[in-house]
Amino acid sequence: MSSKGSILVVDDNFDNRRLLRFMLSKAGYGVHLAESGAEALELYRTQRVDLSLVDVQMPDMDGITLLKELRRVDPQAQVIVVTAYGSVERAVDSMKAGAMDFLTRPVRREVLLALVEKGIEMARLMAENRRLRDEVVEKYDFSQLVGRSPQMQQVLALATEAAKRDVTVLITGESGVGKEVLARAIHYNSARRTGPFFALNCAAIAETLMESELFGHEKGAFTGADRRKSGLLEQASHGTLLLDEIGDMPLAAQAKLLRVIESREIIPVGATRPLRVAARIMAATNADLRQRAHAKQFREDLFFRLNVFALYIPPLRERRDDILPLATHVLARLARATGKDLPGFSQDAVNYMLQTAWEGNVRELANAIERAVIVSRGNLITAGDFPRDNVSPATAGPSLNGLDLTTEVPKLDEVERNLLLHALERSGRNLSRAARLLGMGRGALRYRLDKHGISMKES
């Protein structure tokens, strides 16, 4: 099929089909021909079609009915309707039904090719948008989120339920634990996945700009407002708006946000009439909103409205089982981005990561690994590649089958053997899962198990 694009021509008249095929083929396009709506639908389902040219007047299924059927099969189908000269009413009907444009007979070659080129480009742009959206959806699929610990498994189970329900969600946890990542995952696994996702950091917006940012403003609402601006709540309609660090939102804006949640309406700055919005609202904070509400620093009624579905992400120091899987995930991503061949971490790097408090949580861990990737000169990331100046030791050292890494200096073979046993225990003695936990392939894991005389049945 031609790289210029593939076009489906639908017309019950043989001469019309032949003429269009001649003009399109000569211009370098691949052409499929159909003489009825039923044949066209079958071709559309089984062949690659970038654009359809559909005649309005056909006996069994007219062009507008076929257009609607094509749009039902593929909501992004690009269709040009061909009408007889002077059939303006039919052309208008076709545009209302979703046609991208229309042609009138007799068909002029230059007009045909200009419209076809426009339609093919539109189809490719929409296909690229769909591909990128699918990549994002796949990236934020819950199965792709790293969290092997029981605590994170519980969080992900609750987040899966939140994605099924179109309710307000409040995500709490320390800075750097991944609150926005979880919010995006909920959005991209919900019925709103094809809608937009916006995130607003309430702590980074000046109080004087907060209302305009959220609710928008009308032209002339204040000095410098030379045009109308839609706010994020309007832009996020049929999608999701995450209000990050909502504990820092000014009280005046809190009152208006409460009204939005209750009425699903906004009043832009300078407007006199309310505007309906359909955005899902999520909020995130590292603050104790209940305590702030008691201290009159946060509206209690807004807290109750936000707290419909609450999710708490524990800090990394409380789920140390997630450190190595997270590190392996980050390393793989960075290795791809930099083009470096970095198969994993040395044993001293593993010990370093397990003994570090990571007060900045996942964000600090990821930043440290990124720095290590940049400075690394060997085949493996080593402890020496990590920054040492601002890292505090964990308050409670990790235990690998009774081996306390913060008080003993064991032999490397002993550490490796205990680490292997630890991974097998954590994975339920599943070889593939244990290999993922350790950031290595199944073959490499089998080699190390054999080296230490560990069988899959060993306890």
Wavefront OBJ file of the C-alpha trace (Angstrom):
o trace
v 0.000 0.000 0.000
v 1.234 3.494 -0.855
v 3.088 5.393 1.854
v 1.083 8.496 0.896
v -2.015 6.948 2.374
v -4.888 4.559 1.761
v -8.286 5.810 0.582
v -11.642 4.028 0.498
v -13.906 5.155 -2.365
v -17.591 4.262 -1.926
v -19.972 4.835 -4.846
v -22.619 2.641 -6.501
v -21.743 4.146 -9.911
v -18.922 2.282 -11.702
v -17.779 5.310 -13.750
v -17.560 7.512 -10.650
v -15.476 4.897 -8.843
v -13.156 4.486 -11.833
v -12.642 8.263 -12.205
v -11.784 8.771 -8.532
v -9.457 5.765 -8.531
v -7.642 7.140 -11.598
v -7.080 10.600 -10.069
v -6.044 9.259 -6.666
v -3.785 6.477 -7.958
v -2.030 8.913 -10.299
v -1.351 11.128 -7.264
v 0.297 8.195 -5.474
v -2.463 7.059 -3.120
v -3.551 3.491 -2.504
v -7.244 2.996 -3.301
v -9.914 0.521 -2.105
v -13.236 0.459 -4.008
v -16.705 -0.382 -2.667
v -20.064 -0.135 -4.452
v -22.266 -0.361 -1.345
v -22.308 0.632 2.300
v -22.095 -2.983 3.476
v -19.020 -3.644 1.315
v -17.444 -0.400 2.542
v -17.897 -1.351 6.199
v -16.330 -4.764 5.581
v -13.317 -3.177 3.855
v -12.972 -0.575 6.605
v -12.847 -3.295 9.265
v -10.324 -5.483 7.416
v -8.065 -3.039 5.532
v -5.988 -0.051 6.534
v -7.998 3.030 5.578
v -6.782 6.577 6.256
v -9.627 8.431 4.541
v -13.027 7.579 3.009
v -14.725 9.264 0.035
v -18.442 8.479 0.278
v -21.170 9.252 -2.252
v -24.378 10.570 -0.687
v -26.840 9.001 -3.140
v -26.678 5.191 -2.870
v -29.634 2.756 -2.969
v -29.266 0.404 0.011
v -27.435 2.626 2.497
v -27.102 6.327 1.734
v -23.842 8.162 2.350
v -24.883 9.905 5.559
v -26.043 6.618 7.118
v -22.733 5.032 6.076
v -20.858 8.002 7.538
v -22.577 7.456 10.889
v -21.771 3.726 10.768
v -18.105 4.420 9.977
v -17.941 6.862 12.899
v -19.521 4.224 15.119
v -16.843 1.690 14.101
v -14.095 4.317 14.437
v -15.003 7.623 16.149
v -11.936 9.200 14.516
v -12.784 8.088 10.964
v -12.016 10.809 8.401
v -14.791 10.999 5.789
v -15.337 13.301 2.802
v -18.871 13.201 1.383
v -19.399 13.571 -2.380
v -22.657 15.239 -3.472
v -24.279 16.337 -6.707
v -23.853 19.982 -7.721
v -26.180 22.253 -5.773
v -27.017 19.737 -3.003
v -26.105 22.201 -0.276
v -28.651 20.810 2.170
v -27.183 17.299 1.950
v -23.684 18.716 2.400
v -24.762 20.511 5.575
v -26.366 17.304 6.881
v -23.142 15.397 6.241
v -21.057 17.956 8.140
v -23.450 17.713 11.080
v -23.058 13.917 11.006
v -19.284 14.224 11.338
v -17.865 14.548 7.822
v -14.582 16.464 7.690
v -15.611 18.112 4.388
v -17.617 17.602 1.190
v -17.031 17.587 -2.578
v -19.538 18.509 -5.269
v -19.719 16.952 -8.725
v -18.262 17.352 -11.231
v -15.150 16.675 -9.149
v -12.212 18.958 -9.941
v -8.866 17.192 -9.572
v -7.076 20.031 -7.733
v -9.924 20.421 -5.219
v -10.072 16.653 -4.665
v -6.329 16.324 -4.032
v -6.245 19.348 -1.717
v -9.056 17.915 0.423
v -7.543 14.426 0.396
v -4.144 15.762 1.485
v -5.817 17.658 4.316
v -7.796 14.564 5.358
v -4.761 12.253 5.289
v -2.763 14.707 7.413
v -5.644 14.963 9.887
v -5.881 11.157 10.063
v -2.161 10.864 10.753
v -2.250 13.529 13.449
v -5.158 11.792 15.150
v -3.415 8.413 14.879
v -0.276 9.907 16.447
v -2.334 11.478 19.234
v -4.026 8.131 19.823
v -0.646 6.350 19.898
v 0.776 8.847 22.384
v -2.353 8.626 24.532
v -2.171 4.829 24.478
v 1.483 5.028 25.565
v 0.531 7.256 28.493
v -2.348 4.965 29.452
v 0.001 1.970 29.327
v 2.657 3.836 31.328
v 0.179 4.578 34.107
v -1.522 1.185 34.098
v -1.607 -0.034 37.702
v 0.372 -3.132 36.707
v 3.237 -0.841 35.630
v 3.460 0.984 38.971
v 6.298 -0.298 41.129
v 5.223 -1.362 44.594
v 5.959 -4.852 45.882
v 5.483 -4.144 49.584
v 2.201 -5.076 51.308
v 1.634 -1.369 52.069
v 1.851 -0.351 48.407
v -0.171 -3.333 47.249
v -2.952 -2.105 49.524
v -2.611 1.447 48.160
v -2.809 0.187 44.567
v -5.846 -1.957 45.378
v -7.642 1.099 46.777
v -6.518 3.233 43.826
v -7.993 0.644 41.454
v -11.330 1.061 43.228
v -10.998 4.860 43.059
v -10.517 4.618 39.286
v -13.858 2.797 38.974
v -15.751 5.515 40.843
v -16.145 9.091 39.677
v -15.629 10.581 43.139
v -13.340 13.172 44.698
v -10.044 11.662 45.863
v -7.638 12.967 48.518
v -4.082 11.592 48.356
v -1.834 12.224 51.349
v 1.774 11.417 52.104
v 5.201 12.974 52.495
v 6.849 14.925 49.686
v 8.334 12.685 47.032
v 6.266 9.540 47.657
v 4.541 9.747 44.259
v 1.173 11.391 44.913
v 0.896 12.909 41.430
v 1.952 9.638 39.781
v -0.835 7.835 41.646
v -3.345 10.546 40.695
v -2.393 10.185 37.027
v -2.733 6.401 37.290
v -6.247 6.769 38.711
v -7.152 9.150 35.869
v -5.714 6.986 33.071
v -7.434 3.881 34.434
v -10.805 5.602 34.779
v -13.629 6.283 32.344
v -12.107 9.769 31.926
v -8.848 8.436 30.451
v -9.435 10.118 27.078
v -10.022 13.476 28.767
v -7.284 15.899 29.855
v -5.292 15.709 33.086
v -4.132 18.946 34.700
v -2.116 19.413 37.884
v -1.945 22.722 39.766
v 0.577 23.254 42.566
v -1.354 25.472 44.973
v 1.843 26.370 46.848
v 3.422 27.806 43.694
v 0.578 30.173 42.725
v 0.302 33.663 44.195
v -2.924 34.255 46.123
v -3.892 37.076 43.738
v -3.676 34.719 40.745
v -5.280 31.635 42.298
v -8.888 32.439 41.367
v -8.031 33.374 37.779
v -5.984 30.179 37.402
v -8.779 27.959 38.737
v -11.937 29.696 37.523
v -10.704 31.796 34.599
v -11.574 35.418 33.885
v -13.508 37.540 31.432
v -11.999 40.189 29.196
v -11.579 43.418 31.170
v -12.039 41.711 34.549
v -8.879 43.402 35.816
v -5.926 45.407 34.527
v -4.142 43.383 31.878
v -7.060 41.032 31.173
v -7.165 41.828 27.450
v -8.956 38.601 26.523
v -11.068 35.880 28.069
v -9.149 33.050 29.720
v -10.680 29.710 30.654
v -9.621 28.384 34.055
v -8.264 24.929 34.770
v -11.625 23.713 36.085
v -13.172 24.538 32.700
v -10.230 23.158 30.699
v -10.345 19.897 32.674
v -13.998 19.221 31.851
v -14.508 15.489 31.153
v -11.010 14.982 32.560
v -9.274 15.416 35.909
v -7.804 18.342 37.830
v -5.286 17.533 40.568
v -4.897 20.254 43.190
v -1.454 19.510 44.590
v -0.427 20.901 47.995
v -4.038 21.899 48.571
v -3.217 22.683 52.194
v -1.592 25.890 50.898
v -4.690 27.083 49.040
v -5.915 30.490 50.358
v -9.105 30.352 52.429
v -10.990 32.586 49.962
v -10.237 30.187 47.109
v -11.182 27.246 49.355
v -14.678 28.680 49.788
v -15.141 28.968 46.022
v -13.729 25.489 45.430
v -16.251 24.092 47.913
v -19.045 25.701 45.899
v -17.697 24.117 42.700
v -17.653 20.646 44.262
v -21.215 21.076 45.532
v -22.789 22.757 42.480
v -20.483 21.724 39.593
v -20.523 25.375 38.521
v -17.888 28.103 38.365
v -18.127 31.866 38.041
v -15.066 33.216 36.201
v -13.562 36.438 37.552
v -15.571 39.316 36.091
v -18.469 37.086 34.987
v -22.060 37.387 36.176
v -23.393 33.987 35.138
v -22.263 30.562 36.350
v -20.696 28.080 33.953
v -21.211 24.314 34.218
v -18.039 22.233 34.526
v -17.535 18.470 34.463
v -14.024 18.043 35.831
v -13.161 15.368 38.366
v -11.283 16.906 41.275
v -8.435 15.187 43.078
v -6.332 16.757 45.797
v -2.934 15.932 47.253
v -1.064 17.183 50.289
v 1.770 16.387 52.666
v -0.024 18.270 55.445
v -2.453 16.983 58.069
v -5.626 18.675 56.800
v -7.692 17.524 59.775
v -5.256 19.218 62.126
v -5.214 22.342 59.964
v -9.000 22.387 59.953
v -9.029 22.263 63.767
v -6.564 25.173 63.761
v -8.887 27.130 61.406
v -6.185 27.110 58.707
v -8.261 24.948 56.366
v -12.014 24.822 55.848
v -13.458 21.820 57.663
v -16.400 21.513 55.252
v -14.002 21.436 52.293
v -11.887 18.784 54.021
v -14.953 16.553 54.400
v -15.867 17.090 50.726
v -12.342 16.205 49.575
v -11.992 13.248 51.914
v -14.661 11.154 50.143
v -12.033 8.637 49.009
v -8.771 8.948 50.948
v -5.470 7.350 49.959
v -2.314 7.476 52.078
v 1.062 6.639 50.522
v 3.541 5.596 53.242
v 7.120 6.930 53.114
v 9.830 4.804 51.550
v 11.484 4.117 54.913
v 8.324 2.249 55.981
v 8.266 0.060 52.865
v 11.876 -0.815 52.304
v 10.897 -3.832 50.204
v 10.125 -1.315 47.442
v 13.607 0.241 47.315
v 15.321 -2.306 45.060
v 12.390 -2.721 42.616
v 12.090 1.077 42.386
v 15.833 1.454 41.888
v 15.844 -1.154 39.124
v 12.887 0.538 37.414
v 14.540 3.978 37.565
v 17.889 2.611 36.359
v 16.283 0.906 33.355
v 14.457 4.111 32.395
v 17.599 6.239 32.718
v 19.742 3.721 30.875
v 17.331 3.882 27.928
v 17.280 7.679 28.015
v 21.081 8.059 28.136
v 21.939 5.131 25.892
v 24.207 3.681 28.579
v 24.435 -0.071 28.984
v 23.955 -0.399 32.754
v 22.775 -3.889 33.678
v 22.339 -3.251 37.392
v 23.808 -2.315 40.768
v 26.873 -3.679 42.524
v 26.390 -5.295 45.928
v 27.795 -2.273 47.762
v 25.305 -0.057 45.887
v 22.465 -2.356 46.978
v 23.672 -2.166 50.591
v 23.946 1.617 50.340
v 20.402 2.018 49.051
v 18.952 -0.314 51.680
v 20.762 1.507 54.510
v 19.772 5.022 53.417
v 16.803 6.789 55.007
v 15.663 8.471 51.749
v 13.938 11.315 53.568
v 12.942 12.693 50.155
v 11.381 9.319 49.367
v 11.070 8.075 45.772
v 12.028 11.471 44.337
v 15.310 11.521 46.273
v 16.065 7.908 45.343
v 15.418 8.620 41.643
v 17.565 11.772 41.709
v 20.410 9.901 43.411
v 20.288 7.129 40.808
v 20.205 9.695 37.996
v 23.342 11.288 39.410
v 24.949 7.853 39.752
v 24.185 7.041 36.101
v 25.867 10.280 35.007
v 29.065 9.799 37.037
v 29.362 6.025 36.660
v 32.386 4.832 34.684
v 31.985 1.085 35.171
v 29.626 -1.633 34.013
v 27.665 -1.492 37.277
v 26.437 1.347 39.472
v 28.521 1.248 42.666
v 28.095 2.860 46.080
v 30.810 5.346 45.128
v 28.590 6.697 42.341
v 25.973 7.905 44.844
v 26.093 11.320 46.579
v 27.210 11.060 50.205
v 26.861 14.580 51.553
v 23.150 14.788 52.318
v 22.100 11.210 52.996
v 21.332 10.028 56.513
v 21.361 6.369 57.535
v 18.079 4.586 58.081
v 16.952 4.554 61.667
v 16.356 0.846 61.489
v 18.683 -1.154 59.283
v 17.243 -3.686 56.856
v 17.360 -7.293 57.871
v 18.107 -9.953 55.310
v 17.154 -13.215 57.016
v 18.596 -12.064 60.324
v 21.624 -10.182 58.952
v 21.606 -6.576 60.200
v 23.485 -4.552 57.600
v 23.900 -1.512 59.847
v 25.860 -3.241 62.615
v 27.791 -5.998 60.875
v 30.311 -5.967 58.055
v 29.668 -9.363 56.470
v 31.544 -11.021 53.663
v 30.227 -10.209 50.209
v 29.286 -13.857 49.490
v 27.289 -13.979 52.722
v 25.431 -10.790 51.816
v 24.687 -12.085 48.317
v 23.435 -15.441 49.607
v 21.131 -13.795 52.152
v 19.909 -11.317 49.558
v 18.997 -14.194 47.236
v 17.135 -15.993 50.030
v 15.393 -12.747 50.948
v 14.257 -12.196 47.333
v 12.967 -15.772 47.069
v 11.012 -15.357 50.284
v 9.530 -12.022 49.215
v 8.558 -13.372 45.791
v 6.881 -16.498 47.148
v 9.730 -18.519 45.619
v 8.726 -17.379 42.129
v 11.898 -17.254 40.010
v 10.697 -14.559 37.582
v 9.428 -12.316 40.377
v 12.605 -12.773 42.398
v 14.682 -11.869 39.342
v 12.675 -8.659 38.882
v 13.112 -7.765 42.553
v 16.879 -8.119 42.185
v 17.046 -6.344 38.843
v 18.510 -9.261 36.919
v 17.469 -11.839 34.356
v 16.248 -15.345 35.182
v 19.476 -16.833 33.805
v 21.658 -14.613 35.991
v 19.554 -15.489 39.032
v 19.816 -19.237 38.317
v 23.605 -18.885 38.063
v 23.806 -17.176 41.463
v 21.452 -19.697 43.075
v 23.607 -22.557 41.770
v 26.760 -20.739 42.879
v 25.493 -20.581 46.469
v 23.927 -24.043 46.387
v 20.415 -22.671 46.858
v 17.588 -24.794 45.508
v 14.092 -23.438 44.919
v 12.888 -25.740 47.735
v 15.361 -24.376 50.299
v 13.719 -22.495 53.165
l 1 2 3 4 5 6 7 8 9 10 11 12 13 14 15 16 17 18 19 20 21 22 23 24 25 26 27 28 29 30 31 32 33 34 35 36 37 38 39 40 41 42 43 44 45 46 47 48 49 50 51 52 53 54 55 56 57 58 59 60 61 62 63 64 65 66 67 68 69 70 71 72 73 74 75 76 77 78 79 80 81 82 83 84 85 86 87 88 89 90 91 92 93 94 95 96 97 98 99 100 101 102 103 104 105 106 107 108 109 110 111 112 113 114 115 116 117 118 119 120 121 122 123 124 125 126 127 128 129 130 131 132 133 134 135 136 137 138 139 140 141 142 143 144 145 146 147 148 149 150 151 152 153 154 155 156 157 158 159 160 161 162 163 164 165 166 167 168 169 170 171 172 173 174 175 176 177 178 179 180 181 182 183 184 185 186 187 188 189 190 191 192 193 194 195 196 197 198 199 200 201 202 203 204 205 206 207 208 209 210 211 212 213 214 215 216 217 218 219 220 221 222 223 224 225 226 227 228 229 230 231 232 233 234 235 236 237 238 239 240 241 242 243 244 245 246 247 248 249 250 251 252 253 254 255 256 257 258 259 260 261 262 263 264 265 266 267 268 269 270 271 272 273 274 275 276 277 278 279 280 281 282 283 284 285 286 287 288 289 290 291 292 293 294 295 296 297 298 299 300 301 302 303 304 305 306 307 308 309 310 311 312 313 314 315 316 317 318 319 320 321 322 323 324 325 326 327 328 329 330 331 332 333 334 335 336 337 338 339 340 341 342 343 344 345 346 347 348 349 350 351 352 353 354 355 356 357 358 359 360 361 362 363 364 365 366 367 368 369 370 371 372 373 374 375 376 377 378 379 380 381 382 383 384 385 386 387 388 389 390 391 392 393 394 395 396 397 398 399 400 401 402 403 404 405 406 407 408 409 410 411 412 413 414 415 416 417 418 419 420 421 422 423 424 425 426 427 428 429 430 431 432 433 434 435 436 437 438 439 440 441 442 443 444 445 446 447 448 449 450 451 452 453 454 455 456 457 458 459
